[in-house]
Every structure is written in C-alpha cells, then in structure tokens.
Amino acid sequence: MKNKLVILSLLVMPALLLASGHAESGEATKYFALTGRETDILPRTVNFLIFTGLLYYLIADKLKAFLVGRQEGIANQLKEIENKLELAKKEEKNAQALVKDSEIKAKSIVVDAKNEAVLLGEKIMQANVQDIAILDKQMQEKMDLEAKKSLKDTIQNILSENISIDDVELSNKSVVSIIDRKVVA
C-alpha cells in the first residue's frame, strides 16, 4: 500500500507543478489577442470529438467483434461450467447412492458374520461335546480293562501264594466261587 502511494505521488507531482502557471503569462495574452478568448477549450473539444469519431470509425467494428467474441467465449465457458456442475451433481448423487448401498451391504455382512460366528461356535461346541464323550468312553474302557487286569493279577496272586494244587482238590466251580468271595471281600 505504501509503495502504491509513493508511485502515485511521483506520477501526480509533475502534473501539479506544471499546472501552477497563471493566466498572466505572455502566451496566454497572445492567445487572447489573436482569438478574443482566454482559453482554447472549444477548439480542443472539437478536435477531441473529431479524433474520437475517427478512432471510433477505424476500430469500432474490430472492437465490436472482439467484444462479441469475448462475450460468446464467456457464455461458452459459463455453459461448460454449468455442464460440469450438473455432471458433478449427478456424480455426487451416484456416489451417495453407492455409499448407501455400501452401508447396507456392510450391515448385512456384519449380520452374516455374527450368524456365522454363532454357527461356528455351536459347531465347535458340538465337536467338543463329542470329543469329551469319546474321552469319557475311552477312560471307562481303560478303567474296565485295568479292573479286569487287577482282578486277574489278584486271582493269580491268591492262587499262587495261598493255594496250591496239591493242597486241595477242588473242581473248577468251587475254585471260582472261592476266588469270587475273596475278590468281593
């Protein structure tokens, strides 16, 4: 702003210094003596009007053509801008529709994922229950097998330590009943 003020004052200062002349100078009195007027405003105005008329005559058509072309160019630019704006609005509506569709799809995906998680949880639970049942069955079978083995070992120990074949002559039925009583007791 300060620079503009300095430049403006430098341009205006010479005009102010030259305009300080007074009508009493020698030139002004000669003009008055020749024409009978103090100023030459009327001839200057006529010369200006003639000059502007000639200038208008010479460049009016070119100036009109330039201005019309410029006006048409601006109108075309405005139309292009309006077309682009309408296209952008359509694209915005399409994008908003896509966003809404994406939100709906995302919600359905979340619901599907939750349902699938529940189904997978149930499937895992069923598999674990089956595994536990199998492990229980195996444990029961091992316990039965160990009980039979223990029973067999006990019978073998009793027979080998306490009773010999020479001591008692018994039938198979009586041996089994004796062993049964010992095992149960």
ChimeraX attribute file (.defattr): number of C-alpha atoms within 10 A of each C-alpha:
attribute: neighborCount
match mode: 1-to-1
recipient: residues
	/A:1	5
	/A:2	7
	/A:3	8
	/A:4	9
	/A:5	10
	/A:6	10
	/A:7	10
	/A:8	11
	/A:9	11
	/A:10	11
	/A:11	11
	/A:12	10
	/A:13	11
	/A:14	10
	/A:15	10
	/A:16	10
	/A:17	9
	/A:18	8
	/A:19	9
	/A:20	8
	/A:21	9
	/A:22	8
	/A:23	11
	/A:24	8
	/A:25	9
	/A:26	9
	/A:27	9
	/A:28	15
	/A:29	14
	/A:30	12
	/A:31	14
	/A:32	13
	/A:33	10
	/A:34	9
	/A:35	10
	/A:36	10
	/A:37	13
	/A:38	14
	/A:39	13
	/A:40	12
	/A:41	10
	/A:42	10
	/A:43	10
	/A:44	11
	/A:45	11
	/A:46	11
	/A:47	12
	/A:48	12
	/A:49	12
	/A:50	12
	/A:51	12
	/A:52	12
	/A:53	12
	/A:54	12
	/A:55	11
	/A:56	13
	/A:57	11
	/A:58	11
	/A:59	11
	/A:60	13
	/A:61	11
	/A:62	12
	/A:63	12
	/A:64	11
	/A:65	12
	/A:66	12
	/A:67	12
	/A:68	12
	/A:69	12
	/A:70	12
	/A:71	12
	/A:72	12
	/A:73	12
	/A:74	12
	/A:75	12
	/A:76	12
	/A:77	12
	/A:78	12
	/A:79	12
	/A:80	12
	/A:81	12
	/A:82	12
	/A:83	12
	/A:84	12
	/A:85	12
	/A:86	12
	/A:87	12
	/A:88	12
	/A:89	12
	/A:90	12
	/A:91	12
	/A:92	12
	/A:93	12
	/A:94	12
	/A:95	12
	/A:96	12
	/A:97	12
	/A:98	12
	/A:99	12
	/A:100	12
	/A:101	12
	/A:102	12
	/A:103	12
	/A:104	12
	/A:105	12
	/A:106	12
	/A:107	12
	/A:108	12
	/A:109	12
	/A:110	12
	/A:111	12
	/A:112	12
	/A:113	12
	/A:114	12
	/A:115	12
	/A:116	12
	/A:117	12
	/A:118	12
	/A:119	12
	/A:120	12
	/A:121	12
	/A:122	12
	/A:123	12
	/A:124	12
	/A:125	12
	/A:126	12
	/A:127	12
	/A:128	12
	/A:129	12
	/A:130	12
	/A:131	12
	/A:132	12
	/A:133	12
	/A:134	12
	/A:135	12
	/A:136	12
	/A:137	12
	/A:138	12
	/A:139	12
	/A:140	12
	/A:141	12
	/A:142	12
	/A:143	12
	/A:144	12
	/A:145	12
	/A:146	12
	/A:147	12
	/A:148	12
	/A:149	12
	/A:150	12
	/A:151	15
	/A:152	12
	/A:153	12
	/A:154	15
	/A:155	17
	/A:156	12
	/A:157	12
	/A:158	15
	/A:159	14
	/A:160	11
	/A:161	9
	/A:162	8
	/A:163	12
	/A:164	11
	/A:165	9
	/A:166	6
	/A:167	8
	/A:168	9
	/A:169	10
	/A:170	10
	/A:171	8
	/A:172	9
	/A:173	8
	/A:174	11
	/A:175	15
	/A:176	13
	/A:177	11
	/A:178	12
	/A:179	17
	/A:180	13
	/A:181	10
	/A:182	12
	/A:183	12
	/A:184	7
	/A:185	6
